[in-house]
Amino acid sequence: MRTIAPKPKRRCAYSRFSFETGWDLHVRSQSLERHHPQHMISDKPAAVVDFGTGYVKAGFAGDTKPRVVLPNCVGRPFAKAAAEPFVARSGGSALVVGDQALNKRATGLALTYPLQNGIVQDWEAAEAVWSHLFSVELGIDPQQHPVLCTEAPLNPRRNREQLATLVFEAFGVPAFFMVVQAVLALYATGRTTGAVLDLGDGVTHVVPVYDGYCLPHAVRRLNLAGRDLTDLAAKLLNSECGLSTHSRPSVVREIARQVKEQHCYVAPDWEAENHRFQQDPDAFLRRYLLPDGQELAFKELRFTVPECLFQPALMGMDAPGIHELLLDAIQKCDVDLRRSLYGGIVLSGGSSLFPGLPERLHAELAKQIPGAGVQTKIVAGPDRRFAVFQGGAVLAGLDTFEQMWITRAEYDEFGPQIVHRKCL
């Protein structure tokens, strides 16, 4: 039975065990050797992999930040892309992964993204990324390291089994476990109950979590996230500055991403900001210097692009904004839980980093929360881009976690279906 011990206050429960989460992730002094739990499984620390739509963040148990941040894409020559299947572990030059694939995109490479909207769609490309991650980026033999991997909420059962098959059969890991991304983001803040708004590159989720458990009936999903905002920024840069007329598509996307991340913000009030812009457009002017010395000058896109998170209709989408998504998810939960969920709204993911977003979200919720006296608290840590990885690194580094691993022996006995029993 799951319990939360009353003392110390910051003691969390996950499945069938409890663990301390009162550490400052930035100043933890405990050594990795003291906390890694793989004494009976491996003498090597667990690898922690946040396999996201846009980026793979990876490192080891006990790390406070990922050692690897890798674009989650694979490139191979156009001629071979149509004629041959992926040979993910061949080590040959046909496959290019991550930054190298993006940099060579305009030189005859077909790009493949393993995930679409948070779900793996191309397993051959995914295997190529995993192989590159282990052998090149982390430089490890996966047969010696347990692996903790993240998964999206409501990940299809077949996909969960396929991932277990991949890591055990293709890479021979000694043990494996998977956890919903939002749950780990919550753990990174020292909580086990809260509502996580995860704004990633490929998909946005609201995930209510109670006592360490995701509440699947209340999960809400929006297929609008960082990649869509980058595409919109590129479109607006083209219309305002003619960017695409003198740049390759891959370069346009990268410039748009940098403009989005460096110059965009969420307006406190959309209508008031629009009025202010009409009165004095030059007050919004910002410039971006291209490598060739040319300057891009832009204004309105600075607040228009992130506004789409609150008003998807601006992008032609018939969908609720993130504040409405959050309200709907919490209202789907038991009435006795709602106050706790409103009091622990945790932001995670790189697309949550827009200046002004936490404040605007708080203001929108305050207007619409039903009932009197309900207090909202938005938790927006400075490292929330890596919150999922941080939660995984803490979890995998606990002595009490050893009993949770799916071992190779269990996989051999029960097959990939074991993930549905152990990874709740």
N, C-alpha and C positions, 0 to 999 in steps of 0.2 A: 504493500500500500504506500502511495506517495505521501510524504510528509514534509513540512517545513518546520525545522526546529525553531523554537522561540528565541533561543540565545545560542550563538551570537545572532544579532538581528539580520545580518546579511549572509544568511545561509540558504542555499538554493537546493531545490530538488530536481533531479532529472531522471525520469523513468524510475528505476529501482534503487537509486543511490542519491546521496547528498554530497555537495561540495562547497568549499569556500569560494566566494566571489568578491570578497572585500579588498582585493588587491588593486593598487593603482597600476594599470597596465603599462604606464610609461616609466615607472620607477621601481618595478619589481626587482628585488635583490636576490630572490631565490634562484638557485642555479637550475638549469635544465635537467641536469642529472638527478637532482633531488625530486623532481616532479614528474619525469616521464614514467609511465606506468607499464612499460612493455617488458618487465623483468621476465615473465614467463613466455612471452611471444617473440621478443627481439631485444637485443641490447642496443639497438639504434632508435633514435627518437622518431616519433610518428611524423609523417609528412601530412601537412594540412593544405588542402586544395579547395579554394573557392572558384568553382568552374562556372564563371558567369557568361552572359551573352556577349558582352563586349570585351571583357578582359578576364584572364585567369590570374588570381592572386594566390601565391603559394609560398610556403615556408615550412617551419617545423614547430612541433609542440613547444610552448614556452616563448616563442617569438612574440614581440610586441607589435611588429609590423611585418608585412610580407617581404620576403627576400626577392621575390620575382613578381613583376606585374607585366603580363604578356598579352598582347592583343590576340583574341581568340579567333584566329582565321588561318586558313591554309591556302597556299597558292601553288599551282602547277602549270606547266606550259599548255596553252590552248589546244595544240595538236594532240597532246596526250590526254587532256582532260576528257575529251569526247570518246577516245578510243580505248582507254585503259582504266581499270579500277585503281583505287588507291592501293599502294603498297606501303602501309603506314609505318612499318618498322624496318624498311629496307635500308635506311641510312643513305640512300642514293641522293643525287642532286636534283631529282625531279620534283621533290616536295620541298616547299619553303614555308616556314611557320612564323607567325607573329609579325614583328616589326619588319623582318626581311621580306615577307610577303607583301606588306603594305608598300614598302619602299620600291619594290620591283613590279608593282601592279601594272604600270604603263609599259612594261617591256615584254609583253607577251605572256603574262600570267593570268590564269583564271582564278579568281578568289572564291573560296568556299567558306561559309561561316557555319560551324557545326551546330550552333544553337540558333533557334528562332524564337523570340519572345520567351526566353528562359528555358525552353525545352529542347533537348538534343533531337535534331532531325537527321543529321548525317553522321552515322557512327564511324564510318571509315575516316572521315576528317577528324572526328573527335579522338580516335585512336592515334592519329598522327600527332595531334597536339599533346596528348598524354605522353607519347614516346619522347617527343622533343623536350617536354617539361622534365621528365625524369633524367634523361641522358645528358642534355645540354644545359638547361637552366639550373636545375638543382644538383646535377652531377652525382646522382645516386644510383645504386642498384635497387630497384623496387622490391626485389625478393628479400631484402633485409630490413625494410621499413614498413610498419603498418601505415595505412592511409585513411585519413578522415576526409571525406568529401562533402560538399554542400549539395543541396538539391532545392529546386523551386517548390513552393507550396502546390499541392495537388498534382505532383509529378505523376504521370501515368504509371501504373503498376508494371507494365512491360518495360518501360524505360528504366525503372529502378532495378529490375532483374538484369537488364542488359548491361548496366553499369557494373553490377557485381560480377557478371560473367567476364566483362572486359578486364577488370583489375586482377581477378584471380586467374583467368585462363591466359590472357595475353601477356600479363606482366608478373604473375606469380607472387603477388604480395602475400605476406604471412597473415595479415588480418586487415579488416576493412570495416568502416562504419560510415553512414551518411546521416546528415542532419539538415532539417529545413533551414534555409538561410536566415529567415526572420527570427527564428528561435535563437540562433547564435548571435545575431545583432543585439537581441535583448540581453543575453548573458554578458555581452561585452560591457553593459552598463551596470551589471550587478543585480539585475532583476530577473524574476521568473514569471511575472505577470505584467502584461502591458499590451498595447496595440502598436505594432510595428508598421510604419509606412516606409516601404523599401522602394526607392526610386533608382533603378539601375539603368543600364544602357539599352536593354531590349524590352523590358516590361516593368510595369509598376504594380506592386501588390500591397494590399492592406491585410495584415495577418494578426488577428487577436490571439494572444497566448495566455493560458492560465496555468500556473504552477508548472511551467516548463513544457506544457503540451500545446501544440497548435490546435486551434478549434476550426477544423476544415469547413464546417457548415457556414462559417461566417467570413471565410476568406473572400476577398474581392480583388479583381484583376482588371487592369487597364493596359491595353496594348498601345501605350504611348509612353515613351521614355527618352533617354538621352540621345539615342541614335536618331529618333524622329526630330528632336529639336535641332540637332546638328544639320540634318537635311533641310529643315526650314531656314536655319541661319544661312546655309549655302544659297538657297533660293533667293532670299532677301538681299544677300550680298551681290548676287548676280544682277538683280533688278536695280539696286542702288548704285553699284560700282562697276558692273560689267565684268565681274571677276572671272567667270568661266570662259570668257573670250580669249584670255591669255594665260590660262593655267590648265594643267591636266586634271581630270576628274578627281584623282586621288589627292592631288595637292589642294584642290578646292575644298574637299571634305576636311582635310587637316587644318587648313586656315579657318574654316567655319567653326571647327571644334575649338580652336584656340580663342577665336573671337567670342564664342559663346561662354567659355569658361572664364575669360579674363574681363569681359566688359558687360555681360548681361546681368540683370538683377530683377527681382520680383517687386513690383510696385506695391506700396501699401494700399492704394486704392486705384483700380484700373481706370475708372472714368476720370478721376481727378488728374491722374498722370497724363491721360490723353489730352485733357483740357490744357494742362501746363505745356505739353508739347506743341499744341496748336498756337499757344501764345508766344512761345520762344523756342523754336526748334533748335537753334544754335546752342542752347544750354545743354543739349543732349549729345552734342558732337563728340565723337571719339575717332581716333585714327589708329590704323594698324599698318606697320611697315613691312612690306614684302621683301623677301631675300634679294630681289633685283633692284631694290631701292625705291620702288613705287609705293605710294600710300593709298590705303583704302580709307575713305571717310564714310561713317555711318552714324545714324541717329536713332530712328524709331525702333529698329530691331532689338535694341538693347533691353527694352522692357516688353516688347511684343512676343519674343520667342518664349521666355519662361512663363508668360501669362497663359500659354496654352495648357499648362498643367492644371490651371484652375478653370480655364474655358476651352476645352477641346474643340468646341465649335469653330474657333478661330482657324483650326486646321481642317475644317470640314468634317469633323468626327461627331457623331451623335452618341455622346458618352458623358458621364458625370465627371466633374472636376475632382481633384484629389481630396478636397475637403468633404465633398458629398460622398465620395467613396468611403472615406474614413467613418463618417457618420453612419452610413448604411451598414458597414461591417460591425460596428459596436452595437447598433440597435438590433442586430441579429443575435446577439449574445443574451444570456440570461440577465434579467433585470438586476439581480444582485451583484453581477460582475461589472456592470457598466461604469460605476463610479471609479473603480480601480483602473479600468481601461482608459477612461478619460484622463485620469491622473498620471498615466504613464505612457504617453504617446512618444515612441522612439523613432527618430528619423535615421535612415541608413541609405547608403548608396551614393555614388558620385553625383547623381542628378539632384540630390537634396542640398547641394552646396551653394546654390544661388543665394547671394546676399538678399536678405529680406524675406526669404521663404518661411522660416519658422514664425516670424512675427505675423506675416499675412495669414498663415494657416491658423494661428491662434485667434486672430481677429475674425476670420470666417466661421470658425467653430463656435465662438462666443455668440455669434448672431443666430445660430441655428440649433444649438443643443437644446433638446426638449427637457423641460423640468427646471425648477429653480434650485440654486445653490450648488450646481455641479461645477467643480473646478477642473480646469484643464491644465495639464503641464506638458510642454513640448520639450523633449530631451534631444538636443542637437549637439552632440560632441564634435570637437574640431577634427577628429580623425574618423568621422562616420563613413567616409568612403571605404575604409578598411574594417568597419565594425564587424562584419560577418567573419572575416578572417580572424580577427582578434578573439572573438568568442570561440571559434573553433580551436585556436591555439591554446586558449585557457582550458577548454574541455579536454582536449587530447593530452594535456600535460598533467592531469590529475591521477593520483594513485588509485582513487576510487573508480576510475573509468575502465580499469583493466577488464572487469567482468563484462563490460558492454561490447567489446570487440566481437565481430564475426570472424572466427578463426578459419583457417584453411580446412581444418578437420570438419568444422560445422558446415562449411560450404560443400565439401565433398559428400557429407552425409545427407544433407537436406536440399541441396541445390540452390539456385539463386533465389528461390521463394523464401529463403531464410530472412531476407531483408524485411519482409512484411511482418515478421514476428519480433525481430530485435530492433529495427529502426522505426520506431513509432512516430 
